């Protein structure tokens, strides 16, 4: 096991042990968990614009997702398997449809009775066919607010560090948020959600080493807007508009896709 992988496993083990001890002392006030099947369909324009710089192709992915909240903090995470059943290097697509994984963990550790929090965020992506990996680590401050109409928003701002094959070190900052709104229509339950990440002041070496064909801009945009339908407590289905600019390995190009999902809620 590499030193990179060992440090990641050690950090994850320590975090799990710490949070498990806290969880045993106090049960969660809310929690959810689901498994989903998803299909990501890149726009034809995106496929054309990225044809010679980190080319994009449509793919299926499986996801485990969950979250839980305590009186002192809250946690969210997911683990994705992209192109399940494919070889690490997919010969038929010349590597576009490689077996890949992505995982993310975020947390808000509340600062007393205030709406502010200490925010931590780790995102890990691996392309096994190209032996590519990148882990983004964010440490900063967050905020939580729910409006009278039910709209909730959780913005954050933090310093960014990256650990990857091409570059490891500090990498500017990240401003972002997640928000959601539940509503009823046609006697059915729906939700609107948005996650957004704005990176800025990224390191020049990172922008040269971790992008294909050209140097990327110091500002990067990443996110998705989703509409979810909840026809049954055990089932959620939805469609997402996925957007990105100067991210995902492609410099100076806007990228967009639609994601179609069905979730099986077991918590």
Buried (B, 14 or more C-beta within 10 A) or exposed (E): EEEBEEEBEEEBEEBEEEBEEEBEEEEBEEBBBBBBBBBBBBBEEBBEBBEEBBBBBEBBBBBBBBBBBBEEBBBBBBBBBBBBEBEBBBEEBEBBBBBBBBBBBBBBBBBEEEEEBBBBBBBBBBBBBEEBBBBBBBBBBBBBEEEEEEBBBBBBBBBBBBBBEBBBEBBBBBBBBBBBBBEEEEEEBBBBBBBBBBBEEBBEBBBBEBBEBEBBBBEBBBBBBBEBBBEEEEEBBBEBBBBBBBBBBBBBBBBBBBBBBBBEBEE
